[in-house]
Amino acid sequence: MLGKRLNAARKEKGYTAQQMADMLYITLSNYRKYESGRSRPPVDKLVQIADILDVSTDYLLCRDTNSTL
């Protein structure tokens, strides 16, 4: 579910996967693993992702109460 939320929030902000990887100082391959669900970002990267996408970590982790995804 994290991957789906991450993908949707990224697209809503108009960022490409490469742009996200660059902002996070990681490879595109590693970023794509987050969106595909093959890997979970470490806490520091999760916080950075939430800040970049202007969403909460709870939203990304599907811990919000108004979940629609």
PDB file of N, CA, C and O in Angstrom:
ATOM      1  N   MET A   1       0.820  -1.192   0.000  1.00  0.00           N
ATOM      2  CA  MET A   1       0.000   0.000   0.000  1.00  0.00           C
ATOM      3  C   MET A   1       0.867   1.261   0.000  1.00  0.00           C
ATOM      4  O   MET A   1       0.491   2.266  -0.605  1.00  0.00           O
ATOM      5  N   LEU A   2       2.016   1.221   0.667  1.00  0.00           N
ATOM      6  CA  LEU A   2       2.929   2.358   0.661  1.00  0.00           C
ATOM      7  C   LEU A   2       3.299   2.721  -0.768  1.00  0.00           C
ATOM      8  O   LEU A   2       3.312   3.899  -1.128  1.00  0.00           O
ATOM      9  N   GLY A   3       3.595   1.735  -1.570  1.00  0.00           N
ATOM     10  CA  GLY A   3       3.985   1.988  -2.955  1.00  0.00           C
ATOM     11  C   GLY A   3       2.910   2.702  -3.746  1.00  0.00           C
ATOM     12  O   GLY A   3       3.207   3.624  -4.505  1.00  0.00           O
ATOM     13  N   LYS A   4       1.659   2.286  -3.576  1.00  0.00           N
ATOM     14  CA  LYS A   4       0.548   2.925  -4.290  1.00  0.00           C
ATOM     15  C   LYS A   4       0.381   4.373  -3.850  1.00  0.00           C
ATOM     16  O   LYS A   4       0.172   5.265  -4.672  1.00  0.00           O
ATOM     17  N   ARG A   5       0.476   4.592  -2.550  1.00  0.00           N
ATOM     18  CA  ARG A   5       0.344   5.960  -2.033  1.00  0.00           C
ATOM     19  C   ARG A   5       1.489   6.836  -2.512  1.00  0.00           C
ATOM     20  O   ARG A   5       1.290   7.987  -2.902  1.00  0.00           O
ATOM     21  N   LEU A   6       2.678   6.281  -2.477  1.00  0.00           N
ATOM     22  CA  LEU A   6       3.858   7.017  -2.901  1.00  0.00           C
ATOM     23  C   LEU A   6       3.738   7.396  -4.377  1.00  0.00           C
ATOM     24  O   LEU A   6       4.006   8.538  -4.751  1.00  0.00           O
ATOM     25  N   ASN A   7       3.344   6.455  -5.198  1.00  0.00           N
ATOM     26  CA  ASN A   7       3.185   6.696  -6.626  1.00  0.00           C
ATOM     27  C   ASN A   7       2.125   7.758  -6.890  1.00  0.00           C
ATOM     28  O   ASN A   7       2.344   8.667  -7.690  1.00  0.00           O
ATOM     29  N   ALA A   8       0.986   7.652  -6.229  1.00  0.00           N
ATOM     30  CA  ALA A   8      -0.107   8.607  -6.435  1.00  0.00           C
ATOM     31  C   ALA A   8       0.282  10.012  -5.991  1.00  0.00           C
ATOM     32  O   ALA A   8      -0.004  10.985  -6.690  1.00  0.00           O
ATOM     33  N   ALA A   9       0.928  10.124  -4.840  1.00  0.00           N
ATOM     34  CA  ALA A   9       1.326  11.441  -4.329  1.00  0.00           C
ATOM     35  C   ALA A   9       2.395  12.066  -5.224  1.00  0.00           C
ATOM     36  O   ALA A   9       2.376  13.273  -5.467  1.00  0.00           O
ATOM     37  N   ARG A  10       3.315  11.256  -5.709  1.00  0.00           N
ATOM     38  CA  ARG A  10       4.366  11.759  -6.605  1.00  0.00           C
ATOM     39  C   ARG A  10       3.754  12.306  -7.884  1.00  0.00           C
ATOM     40  O   ARG A  10       4.098  13.402  -8.328  1.00  0.00           O
ATOM     41  N   LYS A  11       2.854  11.546  -8.468  1.00  0.00           N
ATOM     42  CA  LYS A  11       2.219  11.980  -9.721  1.00  0.00           C
ATOM     43  C   LYS A  11       1.368  13.222  -9.504  1.00  0.00           C
ATOM     44  O   LYS A  11       1.317  14.102 -10.363  1.00  0.00           O
ATOM     45  N   GLU A  12       0.704  13.294  -8.362  1.00  0.00           N
ATOM     46  CA  GLU A  12      -0.121  14.467  -8.060  1.00  0.00           C
ATOM     47  C   GLU A  12       0.733  15.730  -7.982  1.00  0.00           C
ATOM     48  O   GLU A  12       0.286  16.810  -8.367  1.00  0.00           O
ATOM     49  N   LYS A  13       1.953  15.595  -7.486  1.00  0.00           N
ATOM     50  CA  LYS A  13       2.869  16.737  -7.396  1.00  0.00           C
ATOM     51  C   LYS A  13       3.575  17.011  -8.723  1.00  0.00           C
ATOM     52  O   LYS A  13       4.217  18.049  -8.881  1.00  0.00           O
ATOM     53  N   GLY A  14       3.458  16.092  -9.669  1.00  0.00           N
ATOM     54  CA  GLY A  14       4.052  16.291 -10.985  1.00  0.00           C
ATOM     55  C   GLY A  14       5.525  15.929 -11.080  1.00  0.00           C
ATOM     56  O   GLY A  14       6.219  16.385 -11.990  1.00  0.00           O
ATOM     57  N   TYR A  15       6.007  15.116 -10.154  1.00  0.00           N
ATOM     58  CA  TYR A  15       7.408  14.694 -10.170  1.00  0.00           C
ATOM     59  C   TYR A  15       7.558  13.374 -10.911  1.00  0.00           C
ATOM     60  O   TYR A  15       6.675  12.518 -10.868  1.00  0.00           O
ATOM     61  N   THR A  16       8.679  13.226 -11.585  1.00  0.00           N
ATOM     62  CA  THR A  16       9.006  11.927 -12.173  1.00  0.00           C
ATOM     63  C   THR A  16       9.705  11.086 -11.109  1.00  0.00           C
ATOM     64  O   THR A  16      10.154  11.605 -10.087  1.00  0.00           O
ATOM     65  N   ALA A  17       9.788   9.803 -11.357  1.00  0.00           N
ATOM     66  CA  ALA A  17      10.507   8.925 -10.433  1.00  0.00           C
ATOM     67  C   ALA A  17      11.979   9.332 -10.366  1.00  0.00           C
ATOM     68  O   ALA A  17      12.589   9.272  -9.299  1.00  0.00           O
ATOM     69  N   GLN A  18      12.547   9.743 -11.491  1.00  0.00           N
ATOM     70  CA  GLN A  18      13.944  10.176 -11.502  1.00  0.00           C
ATOM     71  C   GLN A  18      14.137  11.427 -10.654  1.00  0.00           C
ATOM     72  O   GLN A  18      15.130  11.536  -9.934  1.00  0.00           O
ATOM     73  N   GLN A  19      13.210  12.365 -10.729  1.00  0.00           N
ATOM     74  CA  GLN A  19      13.311  13.573  -9.913  1.00  0.00           C
ATOM     75  C   GLN A  19      13.261  13.228  -8.422  1.00  0.00           C
ATOM     76  O   GLN A  19      14.010  13.791  -7.622  1.00  0.00           O
ATOM     77  N   MET A  20      12.384  12.309  -8.061  1.00  0.00           N
ATOM     78  CA  MET A  20      12.299  11.897  -6.653  1.00  0.00           C
ATOM     79  C   MET A  20      13.606  11.252  -6.222  1.00  0.00           C
ATOM     80  O   MET A  20      14.130  11.564  -5.153  1.00  0.00           O
ATOM     81  N   ALA A  21      14.130  10.367  -7.033  1.00  0.00           N
ATOM     82  CA  ALA A  21      15.390   9.710  -6.699  1.00  0.00           C
ATOM     83  C   ALA A  21      16.496  10.740  -6.509  1.00  0.00           C
ATOM     84  O   ALA A  21      17.295  10.639  -5.577  1.00  0.00           O
ATOM     85  N   ASP A  22      16.540  11.728  -7.396  1.00  0.00           N
ATOM     86  CA  ASP A  22      17.561  12.771  -7.295  1.00  0.00           C
ATOM     87  C   ASP A  22      17.409  13.569  -6.000  1.00  0.00           C
ATOM     88  O   ASP A  22      18.400  13.855  -5.329  1.00  0.00           O
ATOM     89  N   MET A  23      16.186  13.925  -5.650  1.00  0.00           N
ATOM     90  CA  MET A  23      15.951  14.704  -4.429  1.00  0.00           C
ATOM     91  C   MET A  23      16.292  13.906  -3.173  1.00  0.00           C
ATOM     92  O   MET A  23      16.656  14.476  -2.145  1.00  0.00           O
ATOM     93  N   LEU A  24      16.170  12.583  -3.268  1.00  0.00           N
ATOM     94  CA  LEU A  24      16.454  11.709  -2.130  1.00  0.00           C
ATOM     95  C   LEU A  24      17.909  11.228  -2.120  1.00  0.00           C
ATOM     96  O   LEU A  24      18.333  10.549  -1.185  1.00  0.00           O
ATOM     97  N   TYR A  25      18.664  11.581  -3.153  1.00  0.00           N
ATOM     98  CA  TYR A  25      20.062  11.154  -3.283  1.00  0.00           C
ATOM     99  C   TYR A  25      20.190   9.629  -3.273  1.00  0.00           C
ATOM    100  O   TYR A  25      21.056   9.059  -2.610  1.00  0.00           O
ATOM    101  N   ILE A  26      19.293   8.990  -4.037  1.00  0.00           N
ATOM    102  CA  ILE A  26      19.337   7.542  -4.200  1.00  0.00           C
ATOM    103  C   ILE A  26      19.237   7.231  -5.690  1.00  0.00           C
ATOM    104  O   ILE A  26      18.950   8.115  -6.497  1.00  0.00           O
ATOM    105  N   THR A  27      19.471   5.989  -6.045  1.00  0.00           N
ATOM    106  CA  THR A  27      19.357   5.602  -7.447  1.00  0.00           C
ATOM    107  C   THR A  27      17.889   5.463  -7.836  1.00  0.00           C
ATOM    108  O   THR A  27      17.022   5.229  -6.994  1.00  0.00           O
ATOM    109  N   LEU A  28      17.639   5.612  -9.117  1.00  0.00           N
ATOM    110  CA  LEU A  28      16.289   5.416  -9.627  1.00  0.00           C
ATOM    111  C   LEU A  28      15.811   4.001  -9.318  1.00  0.00           C
ATOM    112  O   LEU A  28      14.649   3.797  -8.966  1.00  0.00           O
ATOM    113  N   SER A  29      16.694   3.042  -9.449  1.00  0.00           N
ATOM    114  CA  SER A  29      16.353   1.651  -9.165  1.00  0.00           C
ATOM    115  C   SER A  29      15.853   1.483  -7.724  1.00  0.00           C
ATOM    116  O   SER A  29      14.848   0.813  -7.487  1.00  0.00           O
ATOM    117  N   ASN A  30      16.553   2.091  -6.773  1.00  0.00           N
ATOM    118  CA  ASN A  30      16.119   1.992  -5.377  1.00  0.00           C
ATOM    119  C   ASN A  30      14.784   2.681  -5.164  1.00  0.00           C
ATOM    120  O   ASN A  30      13.927   2.166  -4.446  1.00  0.00           O
ATOM    121  N   TYR A  31      14.600   3.837  -5.778  1.00  0.00           N
ATOM    122  CA  TYR A  31      13.312   4.533  -5.630  1.00  0.00           C
ATOM    123  C   TYR A  31      12.170   3.684  -6.196  1.00  0.00           C
ATOM    124  O   TYR A  31      11.112   3.565  -5.578  1.00  0.00           O
ATOM    125  N   ARG A  32      12.390   3.104  -7.358  1.00  0.00           N
ATOM    126  CA  ARG A  32      11.337   2.274  -7.969  1.00  0.00           C
ATOM    127  C   ARG A  32      10.974   1.078  -7.082  1.00  0.00           C
ATOM    128  O   ARG A  32       9.832   0.620  -7.093  1.00  0.00           O
ATOM    129  N   LYS A  33      11.930   0.583  -6.327  1.00  0.00           N
ATOM    130  CA  LYS A  33      11.638  -0.506  -5.388  1.00  0.00           C
ATOM    131  C   LYS A  33      10.651  -0.052  -4.321  1.00  0.00           C
ATOM    132  O   LYS A  33       9.809  -0.838  -3.885  1.00  0.00           O
ATOM    133  N   TYR A  34      10.742   1.200  -3.895  1.00  0.00           N
ATOM    134  CA  TYR A  34       9.783   1.727  -2.917  1.00  0.00           C
ATOM    135  C   TYR A  34       8.379   1.737  -3.509  1.00  0.00           C
ATOM    136  O   TYR A  34       7.420   1.314  -2.864  1.00  0.00           O
ATOM    137  N   GLU A  35       8.266   2.227  -4.750  1.00  0.00           N
ATOM    138  CA  GLU A  35       6.942   2.312  -5.375  1.00  0.00           C
ATOM    139  C   GLU A  35       6.376   0.945  -5.742  1.00  0.00           C
ATOM    140  O   GLU A  35       5.158   0.764  -5.756  1.00  0.00           O
ATOM    141  N   SER A  36       7.232  -0.002  -6.033  1.00  0.00           N
ATOM    142  CA  SER A  36       6.749  -1.330  -6.422  1.00  0.00           C
ATOM    143  C   SER A  36       6.452  -2.210  -5.211  1.00  0.00           C
ATOM    144  O   SER A  36       5.829  -3.264  -5.339  1.00  0.00           O
ATOM    145  N   GLY A  37       6.901  -1.769  -4.034  1.00  0.00           N
ATOM    146  CA  GLY A  37       6.680  -2.557  -2.832  1.00  0.00           C
ATOM    147  C   GLY A  37       7.740  -3.612  -2.589  1.00  0.00           C
ATOM    148  O   GLY A  37       7.611  -4.409  -1.660  1.00  0.00           O
ATOM    149  N   ARG A  38       8.787  -3.636  -3.405  1.00  0.00           N
ATOM    150  CA  ARG A  38       9.867  -4.614  -3.205  1.00  0.00           C
ATOM    151  C   ARG A  38      10.800  -4.219  -2.069  1.00  0.00           C
ATOM    152  O   ARG A  38      11.576  -5.039  -1.577  1.00  0.00           O
ATOM    153  N   SER A  39      10.718  -2.957  -1.655  1.00  0.00           N
ATOM    154  CA  SER A  39      11.567  -2.463  -0.575  1.00  0.00           C
ATOM    155  C   SER A  39      10.833  -1.331   0.128  1.00  0.00           C
ATOM    156  O   SER A  39      10.001  -0.649  -0.471  1.00  0.00           O
ATOM    157  N   ARG A  40      11.151  -1.139   1.404  1.00  0.00           N
ATOM    158  CA  ARG A  40      10.570  -0.023   2.161  1.00  0.00           C
ATOM    159  C   ARG A  40      11.686   0.968   2.482  1.00  0.00           C
ATOM    160  O   ARG A  40      12.803   0.571   2.814  1.00  0.00           O
ATOM    161  N   PRO A  41      11.375   2.250   2.382  1.00  0.00           N
ATOM    162  CA  PRO A  41      12.414   3.235   2.683  1.00  0.00           C
ATOM    163  C   PRO A  41      12.741   3.260   4.169  1.00  0.00           C
ATOM    164  O   PRO A  41      11.862   3.031   4.999  1.00  0.00           O
ATOM    165  N   PRO A  42      13.989   3.533   4.510  1.00  0.00           N
ATOM    166  CA  PRO A  42      14.324   3.710   5.920  1.00  0.00           C
ATOM    167  C   PRO A  42      13.584   4.933   6.461  1.00  0.00           C
ATOM    168  O   PRO A  42      13.136   5.782   5.690  1.00  0.00           O
ATOM    169  N   VAL A  43      13.460   5.019   7.757  1.00  0.00           N
ATOM    170  CA  VAL A  43      12.668   6.075   8.388  1.00  0.00           C
ATOM    171  C   VAL A  43      13.112   7.459   7.931  1.00  0.00           C
ATOM    172  O   VAL A  43      12.268   8.305   7.636  1.00  0.00           O
ATOM    173  N   ASP A  44      14.404   7.708   7.868  1.00  0.00           N
ATOM    174  CA  ASP A  44      14.860   9.045   7.469  1.00  0.00           C
ATOM    175  C   ASP A  44      14.432   9.375   6.047  1.00  0.00           C
ATOM    176  O   ASP A  44      14.090  10.524   5.767  1.00  0.00           O
ATOM    177  N   LYS A  45      14.442   8.412   5.151  1.00  0.00           N
ATOM    178  CA  LYS A  45      13.999   8.644   3.775  1.00  0.00           C
ATOM    179  C   LYS A  45      12.478   8.798   3.716  1.00  0.00           C
ATOM    180  O   LYS A  45      11.965   9.600   2.935  1.00  0.00           O
ATOM    181  N   LEU A  46      11.767   8.044   4.527  1.00  0.00           N
ATOM    182  CA  LEU A  46      10.309   8.161   4.568  1.00  0.00           C
ATOM    183  C   LEU A  46       9.904   9.573   4.971  1.00  0.00           C
ATOM    184  O   LEU A  46       9.002  10.159   4.373  1.00  0.00           O
ATOM    185  N   VAL A  47      10.563  10.112   5.977  1.00  0.00           N
ATOM    186  CA  VAL A  47      10.280  11.479   6.423  1.00  0.00           C
ATOM    187  C   VAL A  47      10.612  12.470   5.315  1.00  0.00           C
ATOM    188  O   VAL A  47       9.854  13.407   5.067  1.00  0.00           O
ATOM    189  N   GLN A  48      11.738  12.265   4.654  1.00  0.00           N
ATOM    190  CA  GLN A  48      12.139  13.148   3.558  1.00  0.00           C
ATOM    191  C   GLN A  48      11.127  13.084   2.412  1.00  0.00           C
ATOM    192  O   GLN A  48      10.778  14.114   1.835  1.00  0.00           O
ATOM    193  N   ILE A  49      10.662  11.892   2.083  1.00  0.00           N
ATOM    194  CA  ILE A  49       9.652  11.728   1.035  1.00  0.00           C
ATOM    195  C   ILE A  49       8.375  12.472   1.409  1.00  0.00           C
ATOM    196  O   ILE A  49       7.803  13.183   0.584  1.00  0.00           O
ATOM    197  N   ALA A  50       7.932  12.309   2.643  1.00  0.00           N
ATOM    198  CA  ALA A  50       6.714  12.986   3.101  1.00  0.00           C
ATOM    199  C   ALA A  50       6.867  14.499   2.989  1.00  0.00           C
ATOM    200  O   ALA A  50       5.936  15.192   2.578  1.00  0.00           O
ATOM    201  N   ASP A  51       8.034  15.008   3.353  1.00  0.00           N
ATOM    202  CA  ASP A  51       8.276  16.444   3.252  1.00  0.00           C
ATOM    203  C   ASP A  51       8.254  16.917   1.802  1.00  0.00           C
ATOM    204  O   ASP A  51       7.651  17.946   1.494  1.00  0.00           O
ATOM    205  N   ILE A  52       8.900  16.181   0.920  1.00  0.00           N
ATOM    206  CA  ILE A  52       8.941  16.551  -0.495  1.00  0.00           C
ATOM    207  C   ILE A  52       7.532  16.557  -1.091  1.00  0.00           C
ATOM    208  O   ILE A  52       7.178  17.461  -1.848  1.00  0.00           O
ATOM    209  N   LEU A  53       6.742  15.561  -0.753  1.00  0.00           N
ATOM    210  CA  LEU A  53       5.408  15.419  -1.341  1.00  0.00           C
ATOM    211  C   LEU A  53       4.321  16.148  -0.554  1.00  0.00           C
ATOM    212  O   LEU A  53       3.154  16.153  -0.945  1.00  0.00           O
ATOM    213  N   ASP A  54       4.717  16.758   0.554  1.00  0.00           N
ATOM    214  CA  ASP A  54       3.793  17.522   1.395  1.00  0.00           C
ATOM    215  C   ASP A  54       2.613  16.660   1.860  1.00  0.00           C
ATOM    216  O   ASP A  54       1.453  17.070   1.803  1.00  0.00           O
ATOM    217  N   VAL A  55       2.950  15.462   2.319  1.00  0.00           N
ATOM    218  CA  VAL A  55       1.964  14.558   2.917  1.00  0.00           C
ATOM    219  C   VAL A  55       2.538  14.071   4.244  1.00  0.00           C
ATOM    220  O   VAL A  55       3.722  14.261   4.521  1.00  0.00           O
ATOM    221  N   SER A  56       1.710  13.454   5.047  1.00  0.00           N
ATOM    222  CA  SER A  56       2.206  12.938   6.320  1.00  0.00           C
ATOM    223  C   SER A  56       2.774  11.529   6.137  1.00  0.00           C
ATOM    224  O   SER A  56       2.431  10.814   5.195  1.00  0.00           O
ATOM    225  N   THR A  57       3.637  11.163   7.053  1.00  0.00           N
ATOM    226  CA  THR A  57       4.133   9.789   7.039  1.00  0.00           C
ATOM    227  C   THR A  57       2.981   8.831   7.320  1.00  0.00           C
ATOM    228  O   THR A  57       2.963   7.716   6.798  1.00  0.00           O
ATOM    229  N   ASP A  58       2.019   9.251   8.138  1.00  0.00           N
ATOM    230  CA  ASP A  58       0.846   8.411   8.387  1.00  0.00           C
ATOM    231  C   ASP A  58       0.091   8.133   7.096  1.00  0.00           C
ATOM    232  O   ASP A  58      -0.374   7.014   6.876  1.00  0.00           O
ATOM    233  N   TYR A  59      -0.033   9.139   6.244  1.00  0.00           N
ATOM    234  CA  TYR A  59      -0.699   8.932   4.956  1.00  0.00           C
ATOM    235  C   TYR A  59       0.058   7.892   4.133  1.00  0.00           C
ATOM    236  O   TYR A  59      -0.538   6.949   3.612  1.00  0.00           O
ATOM    237  N   LEU A  60       1.372   8.070   4.019  1.00  0.00           N
ATOM    238  CA  LEU A  60       2.169   7.136   3.215  1.00  0.00           C
ATOM    239  C   LEU A  60       2.096   5.714   3.761  1.00  0.00           C
ATOM    240  O   LEU A  60       2.111   4.751   2.994  1.00  0.00           O
ATOM    241  N   LEU A  61       2.018   5.581   5.082  1.00  0.00           N
ATOM    242  CA  LEU A  61       1.968   4.267   5.717  1.00  0.00           C
ATOM    243  C   LEU A  61       0.547   3.753   5.884  1.00  0.00           C
ATOM    244  O   LEU A  61       0.328   2.719   6.515  1.00  0.00           O
ATOM    245  N   CYS A  62      -0.419   4.470   5.320  1.00  0.00           N
ATOM    246  CA  CYS A  62      -1.840   4.084   5.364  1.00  0.00           C
ATOM    247  C   CYS A  62      -2.363   4.035   6.801  1.00  0.00           C
ATOM    248  O   CYS A  62      -3.160   3.167   7.157  1.00  0.00           O
ATOM    249  N   ARG A  63      -1.907   4.967   7.603  1.00  0.00           N
ATOM    250  CA  ARG A  63      -2.356   5.044   8.987  1.00  0.00           C
ATOM    251  C   ARG A  63      -3.327   6.195   9.192  1.00  0.00           C
ATOM    252  O   ARG A  63      -3.689   6.502  10.328  1.00  0.00           O
ATOM    253  N   ASP A  64      -3.749   6.831   8.122  1.00  0.00           N
ATOM    254  CA  ASP A  64      -4.709   7.915   8.227  1.00  0.00           C
ATOM    255  C   ASP A  64      -6.117   7.325   8.323  1.00  0.00           C
ATOM    256  O   ASP A  64      -6.349   6.202   7.875  1.00  0.00           O
ATOM    257  N   THR A  65      -7.016   8.043   8.881  1.00  0.00           N
ATOM    258  CA  THR A  65      -8.371   7.523   9.084  1.00  0.00           C
ATOM    259  C   THR A  65      -9.268   7.731   7.886  1.00  0.00           C
ATOM    260  O   THR A  65     -10.326   7.109   7.795  1.00  0.00           O
ATOM    261  N   ASN A  66      -8.869   8.594   6.961  1.00  0.00           N
ATOM    262  CA  ASN A  66      -9.684   8.886   5.792  1.00  0.00           C
ATOM    263  C   ASN A  66      -9.130   8.228   4.538  1.00  0.00           C
ATOM    264  O   ASN A  66      -9.072   8.848   3.476  1.00  0.00           O
ATOM    265  N   SER A  67      -8.729   6.990   4.663  1.00  0.00           N
ATOM    266  CA  SER A  67      -8.101   6.270   3.569  1.00  0.00           C
ATOM    267  C   SER A  67      -9.075   6.023   2.436  1.00  0.00           C
ATOM    268  O   SER A  67     -10.185   5.537   2.650  1.00  0.00           O
ATOM    269  N   THR A  68      -8.646   6.365   1.217  1.00  0.00           N
ATOM    270  CA  THR A  68      -9.464   6.077   0.029  1.00  0.00           C
ATOM    271  C   THR A  68      -8.736   5.145  -0.921  1.00  0.00           C
ATOM    272  O   THR A  68      -9.339   4.660  -1.878  1.00  0.00           O
ATOM    273  N   LEU A  69      -7.464   4.880  -0.687  1.00  0.00           N
ATOM    274  CA  LEU A  69      -6.720   3.968  -1.577  1.00  0.00           C
ATOM    275  C   LEU A  69      -6.684   2.582  -1.002  1.00  0.00           C
ATOM    276  O   LEU A  69      -6.106   1.679  -1.606  1.00  0.00           O
TER     277      LEU A  69
END
